[in-house]
Amino acid sequence: MAHRMSTRIRYDRIRDNGAISRTRNGLLKRKERANRDERMTNLIKNGKFPYTPSIQSWISTKLEIPFSQVKEEDVRSLIK
């Protein structure tokens, strides 16, 4: 019986600590996403089509289409 209780307590602790971590990490991720969006937008404004792979990846994620289907007009509308 004691084994079940200690397992239950351990799983409860894991669940609670996971919730705390997700909250803290989620806040940091939101901040980093905002920084990345700003950084990529500036790179696009200063760069020329086609872009470097990291910028291509960001663009395709934002437009939800493969970069091979992206047109320069799509990118211009994205950064406005």
Phi and psi in radians as a Rosetta constraint file:
Dihedral C 1 N 2 CA 2 C 2 CIRCULARHARMONIC -1.116 0.35
Dihedral N 2 CA 2 C 2 N 3 CIRCULARHARMONIC -0.584 0.35
Dihedral C 2 N 3 CA 3 C 3 CIRCULARHARMONIC -1.098 0.35
Dihedral N 3 CA 3 C 3 N 4 CIRCULARHARMONIC -0.736 0.35
Dihedral C 3 N 4 CA 4 C 4 CIRCULARHARMONIC -1.106 0.35
Dihedral N 4 CA 4 C 4 N 5 CIRCULARHARMONIC -0.697 0.35
Dihedral C 4 N 5 CA 5 C 5 CIRCULARHARMONIC -1.169 0.35
Dihedral N 5 CA 5 C 5 N 6 CIRCULARHARMONIC -0.746 0.35
Dihedral C 5 N 6 CA 6 C 6 CIRCULARHARMONIC -1.173 0.35
Dihedral N 6 CA 6 C 6 N 7 CIRCULARHARMONIC -0.609 0.35
Dihedral C 6 N 7 CA 7 C 7 CIRCULARHARMONIC -1.148 0.35
Dihedral N 7 CA 7 C 7 N 8 CIRCULARHARMONIC -0.760 0.35
Dihedral C 7 N 8 CA 8 C 8 CIRCULARHARMONIC -1.074 0.35
Dihedral N 8 CA 8 C 8 N 9 CIRCULARHARMONIC -0.778 0.35
Dihedral C 8 N 9 CA 9 C 9 CIRCULARHARMONIC -1.097 0.35
Dihedral N 9 CA 9 C 9 N 10 CIRCULARHARMONIC -0.740 0.35
Dihedral C 9 N 10 CA 10 C 10 CIRCULARHARMONIC -1.118 0.35
Dihedral N 10 CA 10 C 10 N 11 CIRCULARHARMONIC -0.776 0.35
Dihedral C 10 N 11 CA 11 C 11 CIRCULARHARMONIC -1.146 0.35
Dihedral N 11 CA 11 C 11 N 12 CIRCULARHARMONIC -0.654 0.35
Dihedral C 11 N 12 CA 12 C 12 CIRCULARHARMONIC -1.089 0.35
Dihedral N 12 CA 12 C 12 N 13 CIRCULARHARMONIC -0.727 0.35
Dihedral C 12 N 13 CA 13 C 13 CIRCULARHARMONIC -1.121 0.35
Dihedral N 13 CA 13 C 13 N 14 CIRCULARHARMONIC -0.757 0.35
Dihedral C 13 N 14 CA 14 C 14 CIRCULARHARMONIC -1.067 0.35
Dihedral N 14 CA 14 C 14 N 15 CIRCULARHARMONIC -0.770 0.35
Dihedral C 14 N 15 CA 15 C 15 CIRCULARHARMONIC -1.075 0.35
Dihedral N 15 CA 15 C 15 N 16 CIRCULARHARMONIC -0.816 0.35
Dihedral C 15 N 16 CA 16 C 16 CIRCULARHARMONIC -1.144 0.35
Dihedral N 16 CA 16 C 16 N 17 CIRCULARHARMONIC -0.756 0.35
Dihedral C 16 N 17 CA 17 C 17 CIRCULARHARMONIC -1.145 0.35
Dihedral N 17 CA 17 C 17 N 18 CIRCULARHARMONIC -0.619 0.35
Dihedral C 17 N 18 CA 18 C 18 CIRCULARHARMONIC -1.119 0.35
Dihedral N 18 CA 18 C 18 N 19 CIRCULARHARMONIC -0.703 0.35
Dihedral C 18 N 19 CA 19 C 19 CIRCULARHARMONIC -1.113 0.35
Dihedral N 19 CA 19 C 19 N 20 CIRCULARHARMONIC -0.717 0.35
Dihedral C 19 N 20 CA 20 C 20 CIRCULARHARMONIC -1.123 0.35
Dihedral N 20 CA 20 C 20 N 21 CIRCULARHARMONIC -0.773 0.35
Dihedral C 20 N 21 CA 21 C 21 CIRCULARHARMONIC -1.088 0.35
Dihedral N 21 CA 21 C 21 N 22 CIRCULARHARMONIC -0.756 0.35
Dihedral C 21 N 22 CA 22 C 22 CIRCULARHARMONIC -1.096 0.35
Dihedral N 22 CA 22 C 22 N 23 CIRCULARHARMONIC -0.683 0.35
Dihedral C 22 N 23 CA 23 C 23 CIRCULARHARMONIC -1.130 0.35
Dihedral N 23 CA 23 C 23 N 24 CIRCULARHARMONIC -0.852 0.35
Dihedral C 23 N 24 CA 24 C 24 CIRCULARHARMONIC -1.154 0.35
Dihedral N 24 CA 24 C 24 N 25 CIRCULARHARMONIC -0.821 0.35
Dihedral C 24 N 25 CA 25 C 25 CIRCULARHARMONIC -1.193 0.35
Dihedral N 25 CA 25 C 25 N 26 CIRCULARHARMONIC -0.579 0.35
Dihedral C 25 N 26 CA 26 C 26 CIRCULARHARMONIC -1.087 0.35
Dihedral N 26 CA 26 C 26 N 27 CIRCULARHARMONIC -0.720 0.35
Dihedral C 26 N 27 CA 27 C 27 CIRCULARHARMONIC -1.097 0.35
Dihedral N 27 CA 27 C 27 N 28 CIRCULARHARMONIC -0.779 0.35
Dihedral C 27 N 28 CA 28 C 28 CIRCULARHARMONIC -1.122 0.35
Dihedral N 28 CA 28 C 28 N 29 CIRCULARHARMONIC -0.681 0.35
Dihedral C 28 N 29 CA 29 C 29 CIRCULARHARMONIC -1.160 0.35
Dihedral N 29 CA 29 C 29 N 30 CIRCULARHARMONIC -0.713 0.35
Dihedral C 29 N 30 CA 30 C 30 CIRCULARHARMONIC -1.066 0.35
Dihedral N 30 CA 30 C 30 N 31 CIRCULARHARMONIC -0.735 0.35
Dihedral C 30 N 31 CA 31 C 31 CIRCULARHARMONIC -1.109 0.35
Dihedral N 31 CA 31 C 31 N 32 CIRCULARHARMONIC -0.767 0.35
Dihedral C 31 N 32 CA 32 C 32 CIRCULARHARMONIC -1.163 0.35
Dihedral N 32 CA 32 C 32 N 33 CIRCULARHARMONIC -0.651 0.35
Dihedral C 32 N 33 CA 33 C 33 CIRCULARHARMONIC -1.098 0.35
Dihedral N 33 CA 33 C 33 N 34 CIRCULARHARMONIC -0.733 0.35
Dihedral C 33 N 34 CA 34 C 34 CIRCULARHARMONIC -1.101 0.35
Dihedral N 34 CA 34 C 34 N 35 CIRCULARHARMONIC -0.741 0.35
Dihedral C 34 N 35 CA 35 C 35 CIRCULARHARMONIC -1.096 0.35
Dihedral N 35 CA 35 C 35 N 36 CIRCULARHARMONIC -0.748 0.35
Dihedral C 35 N 36 CA 36 C 36 CIRCULARHARMONIC -1.148 0.35
Dihedral N 36 CA 36 C 36 N 37 CIRCULARHARMONIC -0.724 0.35
Dihedral C 36 N 37 CA 37 C 37 CIRCULARHARMONIC -1.023 0.35
Dihedral N 37 CA 37 C 37 N 38 CIRCULARHARMONIC -0.786 0.35
Dihedral C 37 N 38 CA 38 C 38 CIRCULARHARMONIC -1.127 0.35
Dihedral N 38 CA 38 C 38 N 39 CIRCULARHARMONIC -0.761 0.35
Dihedral C 38 N 39 CA 39 C 39 CIRCULARHARMONIC -1.106 0.35
Dihedral N 39 CA 39 C 39 N 40 CIRCULARHARMONIC -0.784 0.35
Dihedral C 39 N 40 CA 40 C 40 CIRCULARHARMONIC -1.166 0.35
Dihedral N 40 CA 40 C 40 N 41 CIRCULARHARMONIC -0.680 0.35
Dihedral C 40 N 41 CA 41 C 41 CIRCULARHARMONIC -1.064 0.35
Dihedral N 41 CA 41 C 41 N 42 CIRCULARHARMONIC -0.763 0.35
Dihedral C 41 N 42 CA 42 C 42 CIRCULARHARMONIC -1.123 0.35
Dihedral N 42 CA 42 C 42 N 43 CIRCULARHARMONIC -0.691 0.35
Dihedral C 42 N 43 CA 43 C 43 CIRCULARHARMONIC -1.131 0.35
Dihedral N 43 CA 43 C 43 N 44 CIRCULARHARMONIC -0.677 0.35
Dihedral C 43 N 44 CA 44 C 44 CIRCULARHARMONIC -1.168 0.35
Dihedral N 44 CA 44 C 44 N 45 CIRCULARHARMONIC -0.741 0.35
Dihedral C 44 N 45 CA 45 C 45 CIRCULARHARMONIC -1.080 0.35
Dihedral N 45 CA 45 C 45 N 46 CIRCULARHARMONIC -0.603 0.35
Dihedral C 45 N 46 CA 46 C 46 CIRCULARHARMONIC -1.617 0.35
Dihedral N 46 CA 46 C 46 N 47 CIRCULARHARMONIC -0.211 0.35
Dihedral C 46 N 47 CA 47 C 47 CIRCULARHARMONIC -1.761 0.35
Dihedral N 47 CA 47 C 47 N 48 CIRCULARHARMONIC -3.071 0.35
Dihedral C 47 N 48 CA 48 C 48 CIRCULARHARMONIC -2.184 0.35
Dihedral N 48 CA 48 C 48 N 49 CIRCULARHARMONIC 2.634 0.35
Dihedral C 48 N 49 CA 49 C 49 CIRCULARHARMONIC -1.328 0.35
Dihedral N 49 CA 49 C 49 N 50 CIRCULARHARMONIC 2.381 0.35
Dihedral C 49 N 50 CA 50 C 50 CIRCULARHARMONIC -1.374 0.35
Dihedral N 50 CA 50 C 50 N 51 CIRCULARHARMONIC 2.694 0.35
Dihedral C 50 N 51 CA 51 C 51 CIRCULARHARMONIC -1.670 0.35
Dihedral N 51 CA 51 C 51 N 52 CIRCULARHARMONIC 3.102 0.35
Dihedral C 51 N 52 CA 52 C 52 CIRCULARHARMONIC -1.193 0.35
Dihedral N 52 CA 52 C 52 N 53 CIRCULARHARMONIC 2.808 0.35
Dihedral C 52 N 53 CA 53 C 53 CIRCULARHARMONIC -0.992 0.35
Dihedral N 53 CA 53 C 53 N 54 CIRCULARHARMONIC -0.654 0.35
Dihedral C 53 N 54 CA 54 C 54 CIRCULARHARMONIC -1.163 0.35
Dihedral N 54 CA 54 C 54 N 55 CIRCULARHARMONIC -0.664 0.35
Dihedral C 54 N 55 CA 55 C 55 CIRCULARHARMONIC -1.233 0.35
Dihedral N 55 CA 55 C 55 N 56 CIRCULARHARMONIC -0.691 0.35
Dihedral C 55 N 56 CA 56 C 56 CIRCULARHARMONIC -1.030 0.35
Dihedral N 56 CA 56 C 56 N 57 CIRCULARHARMONIC -0.747 0.35
Dihedral C 56 N 57 CA 57 C 57 CIRCULARHARMONIC -1.095 0.35
Dihedral N 57 CA 57 C 57 N 58 CIRCULARHARMONIC -0.765 0.35
Dihedral C 57 N 58 CA 58 C 58 CIRCULARHARMONIC -1.107 0.35
Dihedral N 58 CA 58 C 58 N 59 CIRCULARHARMONIC -0.766 0.35
Dihedral C 58 N 59 CA 59 C 59 CIRCULARHARMONIC -1.097 0.35
Dihedral N 59 CA 59 C 59 N 60 CIRCULARHARMONIC -0.816 0.35
Dihedral C 59 N 60 CA 60 C 60 CIRCULARHARMONIC -1.142 0.35
Dihedral N 60 CA 60 C 60 N 61 CIRCULARHARMONIC -0.573 0.35
Dihedral C 60 N 61 CA 61 C 61 CIRCULARHARMONIC -1.168 0.35
Dihedral N 61 CA 61 C 61 N 62 CIRCULARHARMONIC -0.766 0.35
Dihedral C 61 N 62 CA 62 C 62 CIRCULARHARMONIC -1.171 0.35
Dihedral N 62 CA 62 C 62 N 63 CIRCULARHARMONIC -0.694 0.35
Dihedral C 62 N 63 CA 63 C 63 CIRCULARHARMONIC -1.511 0.35
Dihedral N 63 CA 63 C 63 N 64 CIRCULARHARMONIC -0.212 0.35
Dihedral C 63 N 64 CA 64 C 64 CIRCULARHARMONIC 1.039 0.35
Dihedral N 64 CA 64 C 64 N 65 CIRCULARHARMONIC 0.635 0.35
Dihedral C 64 N 65 CA 65 C 65 CIRCULARHARMONIC -2.450 0.35
Dihedral N 65 CA 65 C 65 N 66 CIRCULARHARMONIC 2.723 0.35
Dihedral C 65 N 66 CA 66 C 66 CIRCULARHARMONIC -1.096 0.35
Dihedral N 66 CA 66 C 66 N 67 CIRCULARHARMONIC 2.572 0.35
Dihedral C 66 N 67 CA 67 C 67 CIRCULARHARMONIC -1.100 0.35
Dihedral N 67 CA 67 C 67 N 68 CIRCULARHARMONIC -0.478 0.35
Dihedral C 67 N 68 CA 68 C 68 CIRCULARHARMONIC -1.100 0.35
Dihedral N 68 CA 68 C 68 N 69 CIRCULARHARMONIC -0.351 0.35
Dihedral C 68 N 69 CA 69 C 69 CIRCULARHARMONIC -1.710 0.35
Dihedral N 69 CA 69 C 69 N 70 CIRCULARHARMONIC -0.039 0.35
Dihedral C 69 N 70 CA 70 C 70 CIRCULARHARMONIC -1.430 0.35
Dihedral N 70 CA 70 C 70 N 71 CIRCULARHARMONIC 2.361 0.35
Dihedral C 70 N 71 CA 71 C 71 CIRCULARHARMONIC -1.874 0.35
Dihedral N 71 CA 71 C 71 N 72 CIRCULARHARMONIC 2.785 0.35
Dihedral C 71 N 72 CA 72 C 72 CIRCULARHARMONIC -1.055 0.35
Dihedral N 72 CA 72 C 72 N 73 CIRCULARHARMONIC -0.586 0.35
Dihedral C 72 N 73 CA 73 C 73 CIRCULARHARMONIC -1.123 0.35
Dihedral N 73 CA 73 C 73 N 74 CIRCULARHARMONIC -0.629 0.35
Dihedral C 73 N 74 CA 74 C 74 CIRCULARHARMONIC -1.069 0.35
Dihedral N 74 CA 74 C 74 N 75 CIRCULARHARMONIC -0.720 0.35
Dihedral C 74 N 75 CA 75 C 75 CIRCULARHARMONIC -1.174 0.35
Dihedral N 75 CA 75 C 75 N 76 CIRCULARHARMONIC -0.764 0.35
Dihedral C 75 N 76 CA 76 C 76 CIRCULARHARMONIC -1.060 0.35
Dihedral N 76 CA 76 C 76 N 77 CIRCULARHARMONIC -0.695 0.35
Dihedral C 76 N 77 CA 77 C 77 CIRCULARHARMONIC -1.230 0.35
Dihedral N 77 CA 77 C 77 N 78 CIRCULARHARMONIC -0.491 0.35
Dihedral C 77 N 78 CA 78 C 78 CIRCULARHARMONIC -1.194 0.35
Dihedral N 78 CA 78 C 78 N 79 CIRCULARHARMONIC -0.687 0.35
Dihedral C 78 N 79 CA 79 C 79 CIRCULARHARMONIC -1.519 0.35
Dihedral N 79 CA 79 C 79 N 80 CIRCULARHARMONIC -0.044 0.35
